[in-house]
Amino acid sequence: MSNAQRGSGGNGSAAAGDGPEPLPELAERAAGPVRPVAEVRRDREAIRRLFESGEYPYKRKIGRRDYENRKAELQVELLKVQDWVKETGQKIVCLFEGRDAAGKGGTIKRFMEHLNPRGARVVALDKPTEKEQSQWYFQRYIGHLPSAGEIVLFDRSWYNRAGVERVMGFC
């Protein structure tokens, strides 16, 4: 099936823009061979259909054992990154953004479980003080940026705070 057919409803009979793919065609395509992730990434229409359908985007779920094995491999890679940062004197800033209760804190906690706390820390700033409100906005973050060989994980960042704090009247 060509990309043109995929974008036109899966069977090539509908013209582009005729609306979402009918459910039988969507189910038929989902039951077919799994497309490589790299191919789907480039197919905007496939991404739109997957997003709108809310269906699980893979042919099958990963098994618990495979998941745990892959997770362990990635945790080792994370430790290797931390060792590299320390050895080379690099600095890494990770920004976690999202709505309230989106899982930012839980995700940060999972990262920190497997990092050496001597080389990684979390920054979650409170609302600005009166003094901070009178200063250049980014100034309150400068003291929290990483030193050589350190990883800093920000629970929200200056990008989000610039909007949230303005709306909440903190700046």
C-alpha positions as CSV (number, residue, x, y, z in Angstrom):
1,M,0.0,0.0,0.0
2,S,1.5,3.4,-1.0
3,N,1.6,6.5,1.2
4,A,-1.0,8.0,-1.1
5,Q,-3.3,5.1,-0.4
6,R,-2.7,5.3,3.3
7,G,-3.5,9.0,3.3
8,S,-6.7,8.5,1.4
9,G,-8.4,6.0,3.6
10,G,-6.3,2.9,3.2
11,N,-7.9,1.4,0.1
12,G,-7.2,4.2,-2.4
13,S,-10.9,4.8,-3.1
14,A,-11.4,8.0,-1.0
15,A,-10.0,11.3,-2.0
16,A,-7.6,13.1,0.3
17,G,-9.4,15.2,2.8
18,D,-12.7,13.2,2.8
19,G,-12.5,12.8,6.5
20,P,-11.1,10.2,8.9
21,E,-10.5,6.6,7.7
22,P,-13.5,4.4,8.4
23,L,-13.1,2.0,11.3
24,P,-13.0,-1.2,9.2
25,E,-10.1,0.0,7.1
26,L,-8.3,1.3,10.3
27,A,-8.8,-2.1,11.9
28,E,-7.6,-3.9,8.7
29,R,-4.5,-1.8,8.5
30,A,-3.8,-2.3,12.3
31,A,-4.0,-6.1,11.8
32,G,-1.5,-5.9,8.9
33,P,2.3,-5.8,9.2
34,V,3.8,-3.4,11.6
35,R,5.3,-0.4,10.0
36,P,8.8,0.7,11.2
37,V,8.7,3.6,13.6
38,A,10.9,5.7,11.3
39,E,8.4,5.2,8.4
40,V,5.4,6.2,10.6
41,R,7.2,9.3,11.9
42,R,7.3,10.7,8.4
43,D,3.7,9.9,7.6
44,R,1.7,12.9,9.0
45,E,-1.6,11.3,8.1
46,A,-0.8,8.1,10.0
47,I,0.2,10.1,13.0
48,R,-3.0,12.1,12.9
49,R,-5.1,8.9,12.6
50,L,-3.3,7.2,15.5
51,F,-3.7,10.3,17.6
52,E,-7.4,10.7,16.8
53,S,-8.3,7.1,17.2
54,G,-6.7,6.9,20.6
55,E,-5.8,3.3,19.9
56,Y,-2.5,1.6,21.0
57,P,-0.2,2.4,18.1
58,Y,1.7,-1.0,18.0
59,K,0.5,-4.4,16.9
60,R,1.2,-5.9,20.3
61,K,2.2,-4.8,23.7
62,I,5.7,-5.5,25.0
63,G,5.8,-8.3,27.5
64,R,6.6,-7.6,31.1
65,R,9.9,-9.6,30.9
66,D,11.0,-7.8,27.7
67,Y,10.0,-4.5,29.2
68,E,12.0,-5.0,32.4
69,N,15.0,-6.2,30.5
70,R,14.9,-3.2,28.2
71,K,14.4,-0.8,31.2
72,A,17.4,-2.3,32.9
73,E,19.5,-1.8,29.8
74,L,18.4,1.9,29.6
75,Q,19.2,2.4,33.3
76,V,22.7,1.2,32.7
77,E,23.0,3.6,29.7
78,L,21.8,6.4,32.0
79,L,24.6,5.6,34.4
80,K,27.1,5.6,31.6
81,V,25.9,9.1,30.6
82,Q,26.3,10.3,34.1
83,D,29.9,8.8,34.3
84,W,30.7,10.5,30.9
85,V,29.4,13.8,32.2
86,K,31.6,13.5,35.3
87,E,34.7,12.4,33.4
88,T,34.5,15.1,30.8
89,G,33.2,17.9,32.9
90,Q,30.1,18.4,30.8
91,K,26.9,19.9,32.2
92,I,23.4,18.6,31.5
93,V,20.1,20.4,32.1
94,C,16.9,18.4,31.8
95,L,13.6,20.3,31.7
96,F,10.4,18.5,32.6
97,E,7.3,20.4,31.5
98,G,3.6,19.5,31.5
99,R,0.3,20.2,33.0
100,D,-0.4,19.7,36.7
101,A,-0.6,16.0,37.6
102,A,0.9,15.0,34.2
103,G,3.6,12.9,35.9
104,K,6.6,15.2,35.8
105,G,7.5,14.5,39.5
106,G,7.1,10.8,39.1
107,T,9.2,10.7,36.0
108,I,11.9,12.8,37.7
109,K,11.8,10.4,40.7
110,R,12.3,7.4,38.4
111,F,15.3,9.1,36.8
112,M,16.9,9.9,40.2
113,E,16.4,6.4,41.5
114,H,19.2,5.2,39.2
115,L,21.5,8.2,39.2
116,N,24.3,8.9,41.7
117,P,22.9,11.8,43.8
118,R,26.4,13.3,44.1
119,G,26.3,14.2,40.4
120,A,22.6,14.8,39.9
121,R,20.0,17.0,41.6
122,V,16.4,18.2,41.2
123,V,15.3,21.8,41.1
124,A,11.7,22.7,41.8
125,L,11.4,26.4,42.5
126,D,8.7,27.8,44.7
127,K,6.8,31.0,43.8
128,P,9.2,33.9,43.6
129,T,10.0,36.0,46.7
130,E,9.4,39.8,46.7
131,K,13.1,40.3,45.9
132,E,13.0,37.8,43.0
133,Q,9.9,39.5,41.6
134,S,11.9,42.7,41.3
135,Q,14.8,41.1,39.5
136,W,15.4,39.9,35.9
137,Y,13.2,36.9,35.5
138,F,15.9,34.3,34.6
139,Q,18.2,35.4,37.5
140,R,16.5,33.1,40.0
141,Y,17.5,30.1,37.9
142,I,21.2,31.0,37.4
143,G,22.3,29.7,40.8
144,H,20.7,26.3,40.0
145,L,22.4,25.7,36.7
146,P,24.8,22.7,36.7
147,S,28.5,22.9,37.6
148,A,31.0,20.9,35.6
149,G,30.2,17.1,35.8
150,E,26.7,17.6,37.0
151,I,23.2,16.8,35.8
152,V,20.3,19.1,36.9
153,L,16.6,18.1,36.4
154,F,14.2,21.0,36.5
155,D,10.6,20.3,37.6
156,R,9.2,23.0,35.3
157,S,11.5,25.6,33.8
158,W,11.9,29.3,33.0
159,Y,9.8,28.7,29.9
160,N,6.7,27.5,31.8
161,R,7.3,29.8,34.8
162,A,7.3,32.8,32.6
163,G,3.7,32.1,31.6
164,V,2.4,30.6,34.8
165,E,3.8,33.2,37.1
166,R,2.6,36.0,35.0
167,V,-0.9,34.6,35.0
168,M,-0.8,33.9,38.7
169,G,0.4,37.5,39.4
170,F,3.8,36.5,40.7
171,C,5.8,38.8,38.4
